[in-house]
């Protein structure tokens, strides 16, 4: 490929609405162009990256035995109505009507349609297992699209769905996909972690996220440096504290804390560690009748240590809260506590509440909490003496660095990541809802056991950039770079020797299967180098009249601080060795 025949379009400045590095650099490097909120044109340079990502994904999916299909972007609503997701999914699901007033959706995912394929085509256990996958455009009507391709509305995704005869076979299919994903992300050349993830209402432990490690990542990844343990923050268990609770050593007292409504402020005022304070979080669950009308509510009080944060996923597994909860209203709080938020606690309640205590709080002694009176807190609070022993104790919090690892092999550390893939065991959630069955070996109908497996094709390049960039621009791994090598001739239009050497090297590399581009645009060296550093091509060869007279050219990897002189006669072999062709 020659640059004059391609389309190179770089910008000196990023658009004002670009917030994260990947959005800024993808726009400046001419990989994407914004068309509307969360909707982008994939320009030629960016499309080359996307196609390379797709090619690796397809090769490994095919190798793992998956079969490619393509399902429509626009899907009849009737399938989504069968599972109830047409109404339940919310405004992120784009609903449209055709000229006849029939309902359709613009697919964000394809569980319904692929389940319909299975119930029509897979009639016997002899046809199982089967895994269908597609690389297809998706649309989710994000309330606030941002960060370029990281959180756009239209995107490309690889989604796969496995169908099996029983749980054991489904779990085997899951493991095949989990290993295929590891091969895929290894080939991308990115630093990533496969972390255990929460499997939501379906239950079970078969759910993993694939996270590209990046300081700007939105997700917190918990791992143990001393072992293989890794999980996302939602999943990571905070183990119960070791040892027994200390004996009470302080008297219970109502202590003035004027204007101090947070645990941190109270601890600072009283000169005590934040760990000695307890925060009160008030939730509510609604009771409904058969018509779905709310007939009443139950107020819950959760107690966490002052320096800990509530984990909503864990809270949602507490019996009684597992059917759904919300934060209590100010009115509900005042009715039960007689006080506004900021000074709440479990003592001196107006009305009873259901109490749930975090594991850490359950073993605390002489702790501090709100007094249910503005400008006052209770100090020296102890279980058994001032309050009954807690009946419901659960893991309610996010882990923190230094907590013991759940596998017992060390302590936890936390880093940031960007989710780019997810493997998930679905069970019979969709097959039951859509009555998708096959005839088992016993001649009786049985529901398919399903799994789903996704990779964000267009999100992955953005994640790669968040992990691999510097002040000059993008630094692509070889596997997904728009071009692997760029040949930069200086004064090509003025020197027949430079032109001939550049075109010969370009042709030889192409013939050897190297993805190379020759910059024949006639740009000044500074502008030419700046473009390719911004675009992030990993290998650069510079040819000049002076260098060729000395029998040398210059090679520089995108990560190198300086160029390396290489004999002109050896540069072809040198490049082939560096990129392992």
N, C-alpha and C positions, 0 to 999 in steps of 0.2 A: 504494500500500500504506500502511495505517495501522498504527502500532506496536501499538495496542490489539488489532488483529486478527491480528498476527503473533506471533512468539515471541522475545522479547528476554530473555536469561538470562545476566547477567554475574556474575562473582565478584570479590571484592576480593583474594583470595589464590589463587595457583596450587597445584595438588596437590603433595605432597611428592616424588612420583616424577618430576616434570617437570624435565628437566635442561637443555634448550636453550630459547632464547627462543621459537621457534615453538610448541613444545609448551605452554609456559606461557601464551602469549597466546591460542592457539587455544582452550585450555580456559577461560581467564578470560573470553574474549569470547563464550563459548557456541557456538563453531563445532563442537566435537566433545565427546563424552562417552565416557569409557573404559568398555568392557563387559568386557574381559578383557585379558590380556597381549598387546599388539600388535594389539588389535581394538577398533574405535571405532564408535560411532554417529555418523553425520554429521547434526548438528542443522540445523534450517532455515536458520540464518544461514550455516553452513559449506556446506550443500548448494547454496545459491545461487552461491557461489564456484566450486564444482566444476562446476556446470552451465554456467557461463560459460566455464570452461576447456575443457570438452568441446565447446561450441558453436564456439569458435574453431578447435579442432583439426579438427572435422568439416568446417567450411567450407573450410579449406585442403586437407584430404585430398581432399575431393570435387573441389575446383578442380584438384588435381594429377592427377585421373583415377583415384583409388583408389575401390573399391567396398566399401560397408560390409556386413559379415555379423556374425553373432553365433555364437560357438562355445561349447559347454557348459562350465560351470565344472567339472563332474564328467565325467571322460573315461575310457573303457575303457583299461585298462592295456596291452592288446595293441598299440596304436599305439606306446606308449612302449617296449615290449619290442622292437619292430621296429628301433628306432634304438639300443637298448641303454641308453637314459637311465633306464629304470625301475630298473635296478640301479646305474648309475653316478652318478646325480645326488646320492645321499646323503640324509640325513635331512631336508633342506629340502623335499624332495618328499613331500607328505602322501599316503600310500597308505591306501586304505580297501577294505573288502569289502562287497558287498551281502548280502542274506539267503541267496543261493545260493552264497556263498563265492567269487564272481567278483571279480577285482581291478580297482580303479579308482584314479584319482589325482584330486586337487583341483588344477586346472591352475595352474602358476606362469607359463606361457607356452604357446603353441599351435602350434609348428612342426609337430609330428606330425599334428595334426588338419587343419591347413590344407593340408599336403602330401597328405593323403588326399583332401581335396576336389579338389585339382588333378589327381591321378591318375585320378579318376573323371570329372571334368567337362571338363578341358582336354585334348582328344585330338589336336589338330592345331596346327601352328605358326601357322595362320591365326587362332587364338583368342588369340594372344600379341601383345604383353605383357599381363599382367593383374596387378593389385595388389588383394588383399583386406585389409581392415582391420576391426578391432572395437574397441569401448570396453567393457571387460568387467572384472569382478571377478577378482582373482588371489589366490592364497594361497601363501606360502612360509613354511615352519615354521622361522623364525629361531630360532637357539639362544638369543639374547638380544635380544628386541625392545626397542627403546628410541627415545627422541627423538620420541615421538608418531607422526605420519604420515611422518616422515623414514625410519624403519626399523621399520615395522609388519609384521605377518604377513599381514593381509588388506588389499588395496589395489585401487585402480582403475587400469588401465593401458590406453593405446591401443597396440595392437600391429598392425603391418601387415607383409604378406609379398608380395614381388613374384616373378613367374614369367616367365622369358624364355627365348628359344630358344638364345642363345649368350652368351659372356662380354661381347662388345661391347654387345649389347642390355641385358644385366643392369647393366653399368656406366652406361649411359644412364639406366636406371630409378633407379639409385642416385642419380645427380645430380639427377634430378627431385625425389626425396624430400629430398635434402640442401637444395635450394633451398626446398622447401615448409616444411621445419623452420625455416629462417631467417625466412620470412614469419610463421610461427606465433609464434616467440619475439619477433620485432619487435612483433607485435600485443599480446603480453602486457604490454609496457611495462617489461620487466625488463632490467637490465644483464647480458649473458651473453657467453660466448665459445664458438665452435665449435672444438673442439680435436681434432687428430689423435690417434687412440687405437690401442692395440695390437690386432691382429685375431686374436691367439691362435694356436691350432694350425692354423687354416684358412689362415693366411698372407695375403699381399697387403697393400695399403696402404689399401683402402677401408673405413675405419672412423672415425667421428667421434662424439665425445661433445658434448652441449650442456650447458654448465655455467653455472648462475646464480652470479654472483660474490657471495660473502658471506664475511666474516671468520671465521665459524664453520664454514665448509665443511670436509668431511672430506678432499676431494681437493686435491692440489697441481696447479695449472695453470701450465705453463711457456709464456712468450710473449716475443716480442721487441718492445719499444716502437718500434723503428725500422722494423719491417716487419709483414707479416701473419702471420708464423709463430706458431703456437700448437699445443701438444700437451699431453697429460697426462703426468705424471711417468713412467709406465711406458714411454711411447713416445719421449720426448725424448732425442735422441742427444747424448752427450758426445763432442765432436770430439777427435781425437788432438792432443796438445800440439804446438805449432809448434817448429821448431828441433831441434837434436841434443842428446843427453845430455851433460852436463858430465863432464869427466874426474875420476877418483877423486882425492880430496885427503886422505882420512883412512885410517888403518890399521884393519883389522878388529880389533875388541876385544870381549871378553865383559865387560859392564859390570854391576855390582851395581845392582839396582832393587828393594830390599826392600819387599814389600807393594804394589808398583805393577803392577797387572795390566792396566790400560787404557792405550791410546795417550795419552790426555789426561794421565793421571797421570805416565806416563813422560816425556812432553815437559816437563811442569812441573818434575819432579825434575831433569832434565838441563839445563833452561834452554834448550830448543831449540823451534823452531816445530813445531806439531802436524803441519804438512805434511811434515815430514822423517821421520815415522814411517809404518810399514806395518802394517796389521792382517791377521791370518790368519783366514780363515773356512774351516771344514772341512765338506765335504759328502760324501755317499755315494750311490752308485747300486747298486741290487740286480740281481743276475742271477737269472733264473728259468728253470725247465725247461718242457717242453711242458704240464705239468699246472698251471703257474702257481706252483709251489713255489719259494721262494727257495733258491738253491744257493750263493750267495756274494755278495760286495759289492766295489765299487771305491771307494777313498777319494780324494777330490779336495781340493786346497788352492788356495783363491782368495786372491790378494793384492790389497788395495785400500789407497789412501792413508789415513792415520789419520783424516783429517777428512771422509772420504767414506763414503756408505752404499751397501750392496749393493742392486741392483735385481733382484728375483727374476725378473721377466719377461725381462730381458736375459740373465740367467744361464741361464734355461731355453731359450735359443736356441743355446747353445754346443754344438757337436757332442759327443755323448756324454752331455750333461746334458739334451738336448732330449726324451728319452723319459721324463723324470721324475727328480727327485732329492729327497733329504731331508738334514737336518742330521745329521752323524755323531754316533753315541752317544759317551759318555764313554769306554767301553771301547775303541771303535774308535780314538778319538783317542790314548789312552794306548798302544795297541799300535803305532801308527805313529810317534808323536812322543816317546814315553817321558815324557810330561809332561801335567799337567792343563791345561785351557783357561786362557788369560790370559798365557801365556808362550810361545806357539807361534810357530814360524817355519820357513822352508824349509831351514835348515842342520841338519846332524847328525841326520838322520831315522833311526829304527829300521827302517822299512820304506818302500819307494818309494811315492809318491803321484803322481797326475796333477796337474800344476801349470797353473793358468790365471791370467794376470797382467792386471790392468787396464791400459788404455792409459797412464794417468798413471804408474803404477809402473814400466812398461817403460822410461821415460826418466829415472827418478830415479837420482841418485848419492849415495853416502855416507848411505844410509838406515838406519833403526833398525827392528829386528823382535825377536820373542821368540827366546830362546836355547834353547828346549826344555829349560829347567831353571828350576825355581821360583826367583823373586827375581833372575833375570838376563835381560838383553836383549843382543843383538848390536848394536854401533854401527859405523858406517863400512862398511856392507855395499854391495858394488858388483857389478853384472852383469859377466860376463866374467872377473873376477878371482876372486871368492869363490863365484860361482854361474854355471853355464852360461847363455848368453843364452836368454831365455824363448822356447819354441817356440810356445806358444798365447797370443796377446795379443788381448783382446777388450774391448768396452765393457761393463763390469760394474756401473757405478755410476749413482746418481741425479745429475742435473745440479744445479748450485747457481747462485744468482744471480750474475751476472757472467761466467759461462761464455760463450764465443762462440756465437752463434746458428748452428744448422746450415745456414741459408740464406745465411750469410756477410754478413748485412746489419746486424749490431750485436751487442749482448750480451743475455743472457737475464735476465728478471725472473720472479718467482714470486708468485702470489697464490692465495688459497683459493677453491674453488668447490664447488657441490653439483650432482651429475649429475642432470639431469631428463629427458634424452633421449639416444638413441643410434641411429645409422644404421649398418648393417653389411651388407657383402656376404658372403653365405653360400656361394656357389658351388653345388656338387652334394652337399654333405654329407648333407642330409636326403633329397633325391630319390634318391640312390644307395642309401641305407640302406633306403628304402621302395619301391624299384623304381618310382619315379614317372616315367613317360616320356610323350612325345608323338611323333607322327609328324612328322618334319622334311620340308623341301621335297624332299628326295631319297627320301622314302617310307620312311626307316629310323627306328626308334625312337631317341630321344635323351633324356637326362636334363635336367630343368628346371634352369636356372641361377636361383638364388634370392637374395633379399635380405631382411633383416628390419629393422624400424624401430619403435622404442618411445618412448613418452612417459609418464612417471609422472604421471597425472592428479591423484591425491590427494597426491603428493609435491610437486607444483609450488606449491600454495598455501603449504605450509610453507617452501619455499625462498624464495618471494616475501617472506614475513614475516621470514625471517632477513636478507634484504637491506634490507627497508623497515620500520623500526620506530624508536620512540624511547622515552623513559621513560614516556610516557603510553599507549602501545599500538601497534597496527598502523597502517601507512600504506599503503593499497592503491593500486596503479595503477588508473586509471579502468576499464580493460577487464575486470578480474576482481574488482572490489569487490562485496561483497554488495548494496550499493546505491550508486549514483553520487552522489546528493544526499540529504541529510537536512534537513528543514525543522523547526526547533525553535522553536515558539511559547512565549513566556513568559506565564504567566497566561491561557492559552487558556480555562480554565474560568471566568474572572472577567471577561473582556472580549470582547464581541461583535465589536468591531473586529478584535482579534487573531485570533479564530477565523475570521472571514470572510476575512481576508487570507491566513491560512495555508491554508485549504481551497481558496481560489481559485488560489493559487500551486501548490499540490499538484496540483490538477486540470489546470491549464494545462501543467505539466511532464509529467504523465502523457500528456496528449493529444499532446504533442510527441515522445513516445517516450522520454522520460527515465526512467531507473530511479530513482524517488524514493520515500522513505518519510517520512511525516508522524508526528512523535512527539506523539501526542495522549494520552499516559499521565498527564499532570498531574504529572510529576516536578518537583522543585526544579531551577532552572537548573544549579547545580553538579553535581548527580547526573546530569542529562540530558546535559550536555556531556561528563562523564567517561565515560559509557557509549559515546557515539558516537566519542570519541577512542580508547577502548580497542578498539572494533570496527573503527575505521579508515576510516569512510566519508570519501572524499576531499573532498567539497564540503559545506559547512554554511551554511545561512541561518537567522539568528535574527531573529524578529519580536517586538517588545514594544509595549506600549501607548504608552510614552513615545516610542519611535522612530517609530512610525506617525504620531503627532501632529506630529512634526518632518518627516514625509514620507520617512523613511529606514528601511532595514533593514541588518543587518550580514551581510557575507559573509566566510567564512574558509576557505581551503584547509587541509587537514590538516597541510601542511608550513609554513604561515604562522605567524609568531610572534604576530601580532595580527590583529584583524578589520579589514575595510575597510567603511566606510559607503557604501552604494549607495542612490540614490533608489528609493523603493518602486515607483514607476511603471516603473523601468528594470530591475528585478531579473530578470524573466523573460528579457529579451534578454541581460542580462549573463551569466546562468547558461548559456544556450544557446551563447553565444560561448565561454565558458570550457571547455565540454565538447564543443565543435565538433559540435553537433547540426544 
